[in-house]
Amino acid sequence: MTPIEHTAEGYVIDAEMLGGAFQIDPSVIPELMRSGKITAHHERGVDSDSGLHCLVFSYSGRRFRVTINDNCQIVAQGVFRSIIGPSHSKI
């Protein structure tokens, strides 16, 4: 398996890659995702970024962002400290 694959259900990322990004044992990744402690979202590129996809994973105050092309080849990646948490205020 390559580190990232696209399936009919969505994207699949290798637990070794996520474990390395968050500096945790890859064997705990599936449970952390099932329990919602690791969250993920996908952004699709438009206009000049068409053909690119950004996968963002959040865990324990950090975010791992990986940008891939339509062939699931990694274009860029990085780990960042989250400075904005989830909003709990009402508008």
C-alpha atoms as one frame of an Amber mdcrd trajectory, in Angstrom:
protein
   0.000   0.000   0.000   1.172   3.515  -0.737   0.891   5.943   2.204  -2.403
   7.322   0.839  -5.014   5.628  -1.334  -8.369   6.759  -2.673 -11.217   4.243
  -2.424 -14.955   4.361  -3.076 -15.434   5.208   0.621 -12.845   8.020   0.661
  -9.156   8.336   1.421  -7.159   5.775   3.384  -3.915   6.896   5.010  -1.284
   4.566   6.392  -1.248   4.391  10.218   2.571   4.563  10.153   2.341   7.956
   8.475  -0.170   9.321  11.010   1.710   7.793  13.923   4.906   9.439  12.754
   3.192  12.796  12.295   1.701  12.742  15.794   4.628  10.889  17.391   2.432
   8.063  18.675   2.390   4.298  18.215   0.694   3.548  14.857  -1.177   0.613
  16.412  -3.379   3.030  18.396  -4.406   5.076  15.331  -7.533   3.037  14.414
  -8.981   3.282  17.941  -8.198   7.000  18.207 -10.026   7.567  14.919 -13.007
   5.398  15.899 -13.331   7.226  19.216 -13.140  10.639  17.527  -9.901  11.641
  19.247  -8.296  11.940  15.825 -10.530  13.880  13.454 -10.096  14.381   9.735
 -11.431  16.466   6.904 -10.831  16.805   3.187 -10.526  19.950   1.100 -10.693
  19.788  -2.695  -8.661  22.316  -4.677 -10.448  24.710  -7.035  -9.297  27.076
  -9.766  -5.472  27.168  -9.751  -5.443  24.358  -7.132  -7.688  22.082  -9.180
  -6.426  18.489  -9.035  -5.067  18.898  -5.507  -6.592  17.526  -2.320  -5.736
  18.469   1.237  -6.272  15.953   4.020  -6.149  17.431   7.522  -5.928  15.285
  10.665  -6.222  16.782  14.157  -5.105  15.213  17.419  -4.134  16.517  20.827
  -3.654  20.143  19.835  -1.785  19.383  16.616  -2.739  19.135  12.964  -1.174
  17.049  10.248  -1.867  18.444   6.793  -0.967  16.514   3.662  -1.587  17.766
   0.139  -1.863  15.186  -2.631  -2.597  15.232  -6.343  -5.283  13.197  -8.134
  -2.876  10.213  -8.228  -2.448  10.305  -4.413   1.150  11.442  -4.750   2.212
  13.645  -1.841   2.881  17.226  -2.907   3.392  18.749   0.561   2.954  17.828
   4.210   3.476  19.343   7.619   2.554  19.167  11.287   1.316  22.289  13.001
   0.241  23.206  16.492  -3.471  24.046  16.565  -3.969  27.561  17.822  -7.715
  27.678  17.224  -9.868  25.106  18.951 -13.434  24.123  18.156 -15.936  26.913
  18.561 -18.443  26.510  21.365 -20.006  29.956  21.116 -23.446  30.632  19.693
 -23.918  33.150  16.946
